[in-house]
Amino acid sequence: MTDRTWVLAPNDLGLWDQCRRCFYLAAAAEFPRPSSPNRTAGLIGRRLLSGLQGARADKIADGMPSGLVDVGRHALRSAPLTVQVPDRAYRCVIRGDLDVVLRLEGEACGLAEVVVGVPEPAALPAHSRRLHAWAQAVETPDAGPGRAVHALGVLGFQAENDGPAGVTGAWRWTPIARDDAAFYGFLAEALSVLARPSPPGGAPLCPWCVYRDASRRTGY
């Protein structure tokens, strides 16, 4: 067992496929990429989220579970998770803010990521990792009782018009199969990288790594 308990933000997990150097710097060195906000997408996203509050999930899109949509800042932190690798064990905590929870029957819930457009197949692994991370934080919180997570998915909005009357379009639900074994396999690989004394090389076309390297060379 290593001494350090890594703190992982689900929003950083998508960096794993983009650039493992950027992932290392965000998760291990607390040196995240600068944010690049898209004001148009952000405005549409806020409109969409406000319109979902309190709606019946099964009336929004085909295939969604039956329950109510709860939109808000859900601050979550998991209890320490133990991740076993062949010669040692790592510990990590999942921490961050979740926007959308589906309140299902009883004490169960579902977790959704809301996006503008339909997620490309290549983006689904990143969505899956984030949703599985949130599921761990919901089911095994560091304080208070946990709740069973019975559904994971991406709720995509295909916009048709954005005018004075609001955004119109259609919703599409893409379910994500629960696979905790695969998620823990990812954690084992990711934590093994974070435990290195220095970051791995950047992806060849990563614009942030190219910018950092150019800055070092030029002294700016």
NORWO-V682910 format. One record per pair of residues at least 4 apart in sequence whose ideal C-beta (glycine too) atoms are under 8 Angstrom apart, sorted by the first residue. I is the first residue (numbers start at 0). J is the second residue. D is the distance in Angstrom with one decimal. If there is no record, write none. Layout:
# NORWO-V682910
i-><I/I>
j-><J/J>
d-><D/D>
This chain:
# NORWO-V682910
i-><0/0/0/0/0/1/1/1/1/1/3/3/4/4/4/4/5/5/5/5/5/5/5/5/6/6/6/6/7/7/7/7/7/7/7/7/7/8/8/8/8/8/8/9/9/9/9/9/9/9/10/10/11/11/11/11/12/12/12/12/12/12/13/13/13/13/14/14/14/14/14/14/15/15/15/15/15/15/16/16/17/17/17/17/18/18/18/18/18/18/19/19/19/19/19/19/20/20/20/20/20/20/20/20/21/21/21/21/21/21/21/22/22/22/23/23/23/23/23/23/23/24/24/24/24/25/25/25/25/26/26/27/27/28/32/33/36/37/38/39/40/40/41/42/43/43/43/43/43/43/44/44/44/45/46/46/46/47/47/47/47/47/48/48/48/48/48/49/50/50/51/51/51/51/51/52/52/52/52/53/53/53/54/54/54/54/55/55/55/55/55/56/56/56/56/56/56/56/56/57/57/57/57/59/59/59/59/59/60/60/60/60/60/61/62/62/63/63/63/63/63/64/64/64/64/64/65/65/66/66/66/66/66/66/67/67/68/68/68/68/68/69/69/69/69/69/70/70/71/72/72/73/73/73/73/74/74/75/75/75/75/75/75/75/75/75/76/76/76/76/76/76/76/77/77/77/77/77/77/77/77/78/78/78/78/79/79/79/79/80/80/80/80/80/80/80/81/81/81/82/82/82/82/82/82/82/82/83/83/84/84/84/84/84/89/89/89/89/89/91/91/92/93/93/93/93/94/95/97/97/97/98/99/99/99/99/99/100/100/100/100/101/101/101/101/101/102/103/103/103/103/103/106/106/107/107/107/107/108/108/108/108/108/109/109/109/109/109/110/110/110/110/110/110/110/110/111/111/111/111/112/112/112/112/112/112/113/113/113/113/114/114/114/114/114/115/115/115/116/116/116/116/117/117/117/117/118/118/118/118/118/118/119/122/123/123/123/123/124/125/126/126/126/127/127/127/127/127/128/128/128/129/130/130/130/130/131/131/131/131/131/131/132/132/133/133/134/134/134/134/135/135/136/137/137/137/138/138/138/138/139/140/140/148/150/151/151/151/151/152/152/152/152/153/153/153/154/154/154/154/155/155/155/155/156/156/156/156/156/157/157/157/157/158/158/158/159/159/159/160/160/160/161/161/161/178/179/180/181/182/183/184/185/186/187/188/189/190/191/192/195/201/201/201/201/201/201/202/204/205/206/207/208/209/210/211/212/213/214/214>
j-><81/87/88/89/90/87/88/89/90/194/90/194/79/90/91/92/26/27/89/90/91/92/190/193/26/91/92/94/11/12/26/91/92/93/94/132/189/12/25/26/93/94/95/93/95/97/128/129/132/133/95/129/22/25/26/31/22/125/128/129/132/189/17/125/128/129/18/19/21/22/25/32/19/22/125/128/185/189/124/125/21/22/202/205/22/201/202/205/207/208/23/192/198/199/201/202/24/198/199/200/201/202/205/208/25/32/201/202/205/207/208/26/189/192/27/28/192/193/195/198/199/28/30/31/198/29/30/31/32/189/193/193/198/198/207/207/41/41/42/43/44/115/45/46/47/115/156/158/161/166/48/113/115/49/50/165/166/51/113/115/156/166/52/70/98/99/113/70/54/165/59/68/70/99/113/68/69/70/71/67/68/69/58/59/67/68/59/65/66/67/68/63/64/65/66/67/68/101/109/63/64/65/66/63/68/154/170/172/154/169/170/171/172/172/172/174/101/150/152/154/172/101/103/109/149/150/103/104/101/102/103/104/108/109/101/102/99/100/101/102/111/73/99/100/101/102/98/99/98/96/98/96/97/98/100/95/96/93/94/95/96/97/133/136/137/140/92/93/94/136/140/141/142/92/93/94/135/136/139/140/141/92/139/140/141/90/91/92/141/90/91/92/93/135/139/186/88/89/90/88/89/90/91/183/186/187/190/88/187/88/89/187/190/191/186/187/190/191/194/186/190/141/132/133/135/136/136/136/110/133/136/113/110/111/112/113/154/108/109/110/111/108/109/110/111/150/108/107/108/109/149/150/146/147/146/147/148/149/137/146/147/148/149/148/149/150/151/152/130/133/134/137/148/150/151/152/151/152/153/154/126/129/130/152/153/154/153/154/155/156/118/153/154/155/156/155/156/158/155/156/157/158/155/157/171/173/122/123/126/153/155/173/123/126/127/153/173/175/128/129/130/153/175/131/151/175/178/182/132/182/185/133/134/151/152/175/135/151/177/178/179/182/136/182/137/148/138/148/151/177/139/182/140/145/146/148/145/146/147/148/145/144/145/177/174/174/175/176/177/172/173/174/175/172/173/175/170/171/172/173/170/171/172/173/166/168/169/170/171/168/169/170/171/166/167/168/167/168/169/166/167/168/165/166/167/182/183/184/185/186/187/188/189/190/191/192/193/194/195/199/199/205/207/208/209/211/212/208/209/209/210/211/212/213/214/215/216/217/218/219>
d-><7.8/6.7/4.7/8.0/7.1/6.2/7.4/5.8/7.2/6.5/7.5/7.7/5.5/4.4/6.4/5.9/6.7/7.3/7.0/7.2/4.2/7.2/6.1/5.7/7.9/7.2/5.1/5.5/6.6/6.9/5.9/5.4/7.0/5.6/7.3/6.7/7.9/7.8/7.7/7.6/7.9/6.3/4.5/6.5/5.3/7.9/7.5/4.2/4.1/5.8/6.2/6.9/6.5/4.6/5.5/7.2/7.9/6.7/4.4/5.5/6.2/7.7/6.7/3.9/7.3/6.8/6.2/7.7/4.9/4.0/6.0/7.5/6.4/5.1/7.5/7.3/7.6/6.2/6.7/6.0/6.6/7.8/6.7/7.0/6.7/5.4/4.0/4.0/7.1/6.2/6.2/6.2/7.9/5.0/7.9/7.3/6.4/4.9/5.6/6.2/3.9/7.2/7.1/5.7/6.2/5.7/7.0/7.9/6.4/5.8/6.9/6.0/7.3/7.5/5.1/6.9/6.2/6.2/7.6/4.0/6.3/4.8/4.4/7.2/5.9/7.5/6.7/4.3/6.7/7.8/5.7/4.5/7.4/7.3/5.3/7.8/5.9/6.0/6.3/6.5/6.0/5.6/6.5/6.6/6.2/5.7/7.9/6.7/6.4/5.7/6.3/7.1/6.3/6.3/6.4/6.5/5.4/6.6/6.3/7.4/5.5/6.7/7.3/5.0/6.5/7.3/6.3/7.2/7.6/7.9/7.1/4.7/5.5/7.1/7.3/6.5/7.4/4.4/7.9/6.3/6.6/7.9/6.7/5.9/7.3/4.9/7.3/7.4/7.5/6.3/7.7/4.4/6.0/6.8/5.0/6.8/5.5/5.1/7.3/5.3/6.7/4.5/7.4/5.8/7.3/7.2/5.1/7.6/6.5/8.0/4.0/5.7/4.0/6.6/4.7/6.3/7.6/8.0/7.3/7.5/4.7/6.2/5.8/5.3/6.9/4.5/7.0/7.3/4.8/5.1/4.0/7.0/7.6/6.5/7.3/4.7/6.5/7.9/6.1/7.8/7.9/7.8/7.2/4.6/7.4/5.4/6.5/5.8/7.5/5.2/7.4/6.5/4.3/7.3/5.9/7.9/5.4/7.2/7.0/6.5/7.3/5.7/6.7/4.0/6.5/6.9/6.4/7.2/4.5/6.4/6.7/4.9/7.8/5.5/4.2/7.2/5.1/4.0/5.5/6.3/6.2/7.5/4.9/6.5/4.7/4.8/7.1/5.6/7.8/6.8/5.4/7.1/7.2/6.2/7.3/7.3/5.5/7.6/5.7/6.6/4.7/7.3/6.5/6.1/4.7/5.2/5.7/5.0/7.2/7.0/6.8/5.0/7.7/6.1/7.7/7.4/4.1/7.5/6.8/6.5/6.1/7.2/4.8/7.3/5.4/4.5/7.3/7.9/6.9/5.3/7.9/6.8/7.4/4.6/7.3/5.7/7.5/5.4/7.3/6.4/7.8/6.0/3.4/7.1/6.0/6.4/5.8/4.4/5.7/5.8/5.8/7.1/5.3/6.8/6.7/4.7/7.3/4.6/6.7/5.3/7.4/6.0/7.2/6.8/6.1/3.3/6.9/7.2/5.4/5.1/6.1/7.0/6.0/7.3/5.4/7.9/7.7/5.5/7.0/4.9/5.6/6.6/6.4/7.8/5.0/7.1/7.9/5.0/7.8/7.2/5.9/6.1/7.4/5.0/7.3/7.4/5.6/6.5/5.8/7.3/6.5/7.8/4.5/6.3/5.6/7.4/4.7/6.0/6.1/5.1/5.8/6.0/7.7/6.2/6.0/7.4/7.3/7.2/6.5/6.6/6.2/5.1/6.4/6.1/7.5/5.0/7.7/7.8/6.3/6.7/6.1/6.5/6.4/4.3/7.6/5.5/6.8/7.2/7.5/7.5/6.9/4.0/6.8/7.5/6.2/8.0/6.0/4.3/6.6/7.4/5.9/7.8/6.3/6.5/5.5/5.4/4.5/6.7/6.5/5.8/5.5/7.7/5.5/7.7/7.1/7.1/4.1/7.8/6.2/5.5/5.8/4.5/5.4/7.6/4.5/6.8/6.1/7.6/5.7/7.9/7.1/4.9/8.0/6.6/7.7/5.6/7.5/5.7/7.9/5.0/5.2/7.8/6.5/5.7/7.4/4.2/5.2/4.5/7.4/7.1/4.7/7.3/7.9/4.9/8.0/6.4/6.2/6.4/6.6/6.5/6.4/6.8/6.0/5.8/6.4/6.8/6.4/6.2/7.8/6.3/7.1/4.7/7.8/3.1/7.8/8.0/7.8/6.8/7.8/6.5/6.2/6.4/6.2/6.3/6.3/6.5/6.4/6.1/7.9/5.4>
